[in-house]
Amino acid sequence: MIEAAPQPFFLFGLADPFSLMAMLMQLLS
């Protein structure tokens, strides 16, 4: 389960660069 979670998450980030950037900003905050 834990291994399967990051895969779709990463794919989503690649498909939506804006989403990935938003996540990075949240992590930095």
PQR file with spaces between the fields and no chain letter, atoms N, CA, C, O and H, PARSE charges and radii, in Angstrom:
ATOM       1  N    MET     1       0.842   -1.206    0.000 -0.4000 1.5000
ATOM       2  CA   MET     1       0.000    0.000    0.000 -0.0000 2.0000
ATOM       3  C    MET     1       0.879    1.259    0.000  0.5500 1.7000
ATOM       4  O    MET     1       0.707    2.160   -0.821 -0.5500 1.4000
ATOM       5  N    ILE     2       1.825    1.290    0.946 -0.4000 1.5000
ATOM       6  CA   ILE     2       2.700    2.459    1.052 -0.0000 2.0000
ATOM       7  C    ILE     2       3.521    2.639   -0.220  0.5500 1.7000
ATOM       8  O    ILE     2       3.784    3.763   -0.647 -0.5500 1.4000
ATOM       9  H    ILE     2       1.965    0.558    1.613  0.4000 1.0000
ATOM      10  N    GLU     3       3.926    1.515   -0.822 -0.4000 1.5000
ATOM      11  CA   GLU     3       4.746    1.597   -2.043 -0.0000 2.0000
ATOM      12  C    GLU     3       3.901    2.024   -3.245  0.5500 1.7000
ATOM      13  O    GLU     3       4.399    2.682   -4.158 -0.5500 1.4000
ATOM      14  H    GLU     3       3.713    0.602   -0.474  0.4000 1.0000
ATOM      15  N    ALA     4       2.627    1.646   -3.238 -0.4000 1.5000
ATOM      16  CA   ALA     4       1.746    1.973   -4.358 -0.0000 2.0000
ATOM      17  C    ALA     4       1.290    3.431   -4.286  0.5500 1.7000
ATOM      18  O    ALA     4       0.952    4.025   -5.309 -0.5500 1.4000
ATOM      19  H    ALA     4       2.223    1.111   -2.496  0.4000 1.0000
ATOM      20  N    ALA     5       1.280    3.997   -3.104 -0.4000 1.5000
ATOM      21  CA   ALA     5       0.807    5.372   -2.945 -0.0000 2.0000
ATOM      22  C    ALA     5       1.699    6.391   -3.654  0.5500 1.7000
ATOM      23  O    ALA     5       1.191    7.221   -4.408 -0.5500 1.4000
ATOM      24  H    ALA     5       1.555    3.514   -2.273  0.4000 1.0000
ATOM      25  N    PRO     6       3.017    6.352   -3.432 -0.5600 1.5000
ATOM      26  CA   PRO     6       3.904    7.344   -4.055  0.2800 2.0000
ATOM      27  C    PRO     6       3.880    7.308   -5.584  0.5500 1.7000
ATOM      28  O    PRO     6       4.087    8.337   -6.226 -0.5500 1.4000
ATOM      29  N    GLN     7       3.631    6.141   -6.172 -0.4000 1.5000
ATOM      30  CA   GLN     7       3.646    6.041   -7.639 -0.0000 2.0000
ATOM      31  C    GLN     7       2.604    6.944   -8.291  0.5500 1.7000
ATOM      32  O    GLN     7       2.971    7.812   -9.083 -0.5500 1.4000
ATOM      33  H    GLN     7       3.463    5.305   -5.651  0.4000 1.0000
ATOM      34  N    PRO     8       1.302    6.768   -7.984 -0.5600 1.5000
ATOM      35  CA   PRO     8       0.276    7.626   -8.583  0.2800 2.0000
ATOM      36  C    PRO     8       0.462    9.092   -8.188  0.5500 1.7000
ATOM      37  O    PRO     8       0.169   10.002   -8.964 -0.5500 1.4000
ATOM      38  N    PHE     9       0.951    9.299   -6.975 -0.4000 1.5000
ATOM      39  CA   PHE     9       1.172   10.665   -6.494 -0.0000 2.0000
ATOM      40  C    PHE     9       2.213   11.366   -7.361  0.5500 1.7000
ATOM      41  O    PHE     9       2.036   12.515   -7.766 -0.5500 1.4000
ATOM      42  H    PHE     9       1.189    8.560   -6.344  0.4000 1.0000
ATOM      43  N    PHE    10       3.306   10.646   -7.636 -0.4000 1.5000
ATOM      44  CA   PHE    10       4.378   11.203   -8.456 -0.0000 2.0000
ATOM      45  C    PHE    10       3.878   11.470   -9.873  0.5500 1.7000
ATOM      46  O    PHE    10       4.192   12.498  -10.473 -0.5500 1.4000
ATOM      47  H    PHE    10       3.449    9.713   -7.307  0.4000 1.0000
ATOM      48  N    LEU    11       3.090   10.523  -10.401 -0.4000 1.5000
ATOM      49  CA   LEU    11       2.563   10.672  -11.760 -0.0000 2.0000
ATOM      50  C    LEU    11       1.664   11.895  -11.829  0.5500 1.7000
ATOM      51  O    LEU    11       1.680   12.636  -12.812 -0.5500 1.4000
ATOM      52  H    LEU    11       2.835    9.688   -9.914  0.4000 1.0000
ATOM      53  N    PHE    12       0.881   12.098  -10.777 -0.4000 1.5000
ATOM      54  CA   PHE    12      -0.018   13.253  -10.733 -0.0000 2.0000
ATOM      55  C    PHE    12       0.793   14.550  -10.751  0.5500 1.7000
ATOM      56  O    PHE    12       0.434   15.517  -11.422 -0.5500 1.4000
ATOM      57  H    PHE    12       0.869   11.496   -9.979  0.4000 1.0000
ATOM      58  N    GLY    13       1.890   14.545   -9.999 -0.4000 1.5000
ATOM      59  CA   GLY    13       2.755   15.726   -9.948 -0.0000 2.0000
ATOM      60  C    GLY    13       3.351   16.024  -11.314  0.5500 1.7000
ATOM      61  O    GLY    13       3.437   17.180  -11.728 -0.5500 1.4000
ATOM      62  H    GLY    13       2.182   13.759   -9.454  0.4000 1.0000
ATOM      63  N    LEU    14       3.763   14.967  -12.013 -0.4000 1.5000
ATOM      64  CA   LEU    14       4.365   15.146  -13.335 -0.0000 2.0000
ATOM      65  C    LEU    14       3.326   15.668  -14.323  0.5500 1.7000
ATOM      66  O    LEU    14       3.631   16.485  -15.193 -0.5500 1.4000
ATOM      67  H    LEU    14       3.694   14.027  -11.677  0.4000 1.0000
ATOM      68  N    ALA    15       2.093   15.181  -14.174 -0.4000 1.5000
ATOM      69  CA   ALA    15       1.021   15.599  -15.069 -0.0000 2.0000
ATOM      70  C    ALA    15       0.623   17.041  -14.763  0.5500 1.7000
ATOM      71  O    ALA    15       0.220   17.788  -15.655 -0.5500 1.4000
ATOM      72  H    ALA    15       1.846   14.518  -13.467  0.4000 1.0000
ATOM      73  N    ASP    16       0.741   17.420  -13.490 -0.4000 1.5000
ATOM      74  CA   ASP    16       0.362   18.779  -13.082 -0.0000 2.0000
ATOM      75  C    ASP    16       1.543   19.466  -12.394  0.5500 1.7000
ATOM      76  O    ASP    16       1.669   19.402  -11.171 -0.5500 1.4000
ATOM      77  H    ASP    16       1.068   16.813  -12.766  0.4000 1.0000
ATOM      78  N    PRO    17       2.403   20.119  -13.169 -0.5600 1.5000
ATOM      79  CA   PRO    17       3.583   20.789  -12.605  0.2800 2.0000
ATOM      80  C    PRO    17       3.190   21.812  -11.545  0.5500 1.7000
ATOM      81  O    PRO    17       3.902   22.004  -10.560 -0.5500 1.4000
ATOM      82  N    PHE    18       2.046   22.469  -11.758 -0.4000 1.5000
ATOM      83  CA   PHE    18       1.598   23.472  -10.792 -0.0000 2.0000
ATOM      84  C    PHE    18       1.327   22.837   -9.437  0.5500 1.7000
ATOM      85  O    PHE    18       1.650   23.400   -8.391 -0.5500 1.4000
ATOM      86  H    PHE    18       1.467   22.313  -12.558  0.4000 1.0000
ATOM      87  N    SER    19       0.717   21.634   -9.478 -0.4000 1.5000
ATOM      88  CA   SER    19       0.409   20.908   -8.239 -0.0000 2.0000
ATOM      89  C    SER    19       1.710   20.565   -7.509  0.5500 1.7000
ATOM      90  O    SER    19       1.813   20.703   -6.290 -0.5500 1.4000
ATOM      91  H    SER    19       0.454   21.177  -10.328  0.4000 1.0000
ATOM      92  N    LEU    20       2.693   20.117   -8.283 -0.4000 1.5000
ATOM      93  CA   LEU    20       3.973   19.742   -7.691 -0.0000 2.0000
ATOM      94  C    LEU    20       4.625   20.963   -7.044  0.5500 1.7000
ATOM      95  O    LEU    20       5.160   20.874   -5.939 -0.5500 1.4000
ATOM      96  H    LEU    20       2.609   20.005   -9.273  0.4000 1.0000
ATOM      97  N    MET    21       4.579   22.086   -7.728 -0.4000 1.5000
ATOM      98  CA   MET    21       5.172   23.309   -7.197 -0.0000 2.0000
ATOM      99  C    MET    21       4.464   23.736   -5.916  0.5500 1.7000
ATOM     100  O    MET    21       5.104   24.156   -4.952 -0.5500 1.4000
ATOM     101  H    MET    21       4.145   22.158   -8.626  0.4000 1.0000
ATOM     102  N    ALA    22       3.140   23.624   -5.915 -0.4000 1.5000
ATOM     103  CA   ALA    22       2.353   23.988   -4.736 -0.0000 2.0000
ATOM     104  C    ALA    22       2.732   23.106   -3.555  0.5500 1.7000
ATOM     105  O    ALA    22       2.833   23.577   -2.423 -0.5500 1.4000
ATOM     106  H    ALA    22       2.620   23.283   -6.698  0.4000 1.0000
ATOM     107  N    MET    23       2.942   21.815   -3.831 -0.4000 1.5000
ATOM     108  CA   MET    23       3.301   20.886   -2.766 -0.0000 2.0000
ATOM     109  C    MET    23       4.684   21.253   -2.203  0.5500 1.7000
ATOM     110  O    MET    23       4.892   21.248   -0.989 -0.5500 1.4000
ATOM     111  H    MET    23       2.860   21.432   -4.752  0.4000 1.0000
ATOM     112  N    LEU    24       5.611   21.568   -3.096 -0.4000 1.5000
ATOM     113  CA   LEU    24       6.958   21.935   -2.654 -0.0000 2.0000
ATOM     114  C    LEU    24       6.903   23.182   -1.764  0.5500 1.7000
ATOM     115  O    LEU    24       7.601   23.265   -0.753 -0.5500 1.4000
ATOM     116  H    LEU    24       5.441   21.573   -4.081  0.4000 1.0000
ATOM     117  N    MET    25       6.078   24.136   -2.148 -0.4000 1.5000
ATOM     118  CA   MET    25       5.941   25.361   -1.365 -0.0000 2.0000
ATOM     119  C    MET    25       5.380   25.039    0.019  0.5500 1.7000
ATOM     120  O    MET    25       5.818   25.593    1.027 -0.5500 1.4000
ATOM     121  H    MET    25       5.511   24.068   -2.969  0.4000 1.0000
ATOM     122  N    GLN    26       4.396   24.125    0.045 -0.4000 1.5000
ATOM     123  CA   GLN    26       3.790   23.743    1.316 -0.0000 2.0000
ATOM     124  C    GLN    26       4.830   23.073    2.210  0.5500 1.7000
ATOM     125  O    GLN    26       4.884   23.331    3.413 -0.5500 1.4000
ATOM     126  H    GLN    26       4.040   23.675   -0.774  0.4000 1.0000
ATOM     127  N    LEU    27       5.657   22.210    1.614 -0.4000 1.5000
ATOM     128  CA   LEU    27       6.685   21.507    2.382 -0.0000 2.0000
ATOM     129  C    LEU    27       7.702   22.502    2.933  0.5500 1.7000
ATOM     130  O    LEU    27       8.196   22.340    4.049 -0.5500 1.4000
ATOM     131  H    LEU    27       5.614   22.001    0.637  0.4000 1.0000
ATOM     132  N    LEU    28       8.013   23.537    2.143 -0.4000 1.5000
ATOM     133  CA   LEU    28       8.987   24.536    2.569 -0.0000 2.0000
ATOM     134  C    LEU    28       8.403   25.419    3.672  0.5500 1.7000
ATOM     135  O    LEU    28       9.114   25.837    4.585 -0.5500 1.4000
ATOM     136  H    LEU    28       7.611   23.669    1.237  0.4000 1.0000
ATOM     137  N    SER    29       7.112   25.696    3.579 -0.4000 1.5000
ATOM     138  CA   SER    29       6.449   26.552    4.573 -0.0000 2.0000
ATOM     139  C    SER    29       6.579   25.981    5.971  0.5500 1.7000
ATOM     140  O    SER    29       6.080   26.573    6.928 -0.5500 1.4000
ATOM     141  H    SER    29       6.534   25.356    2.837  0.4000 1.0000
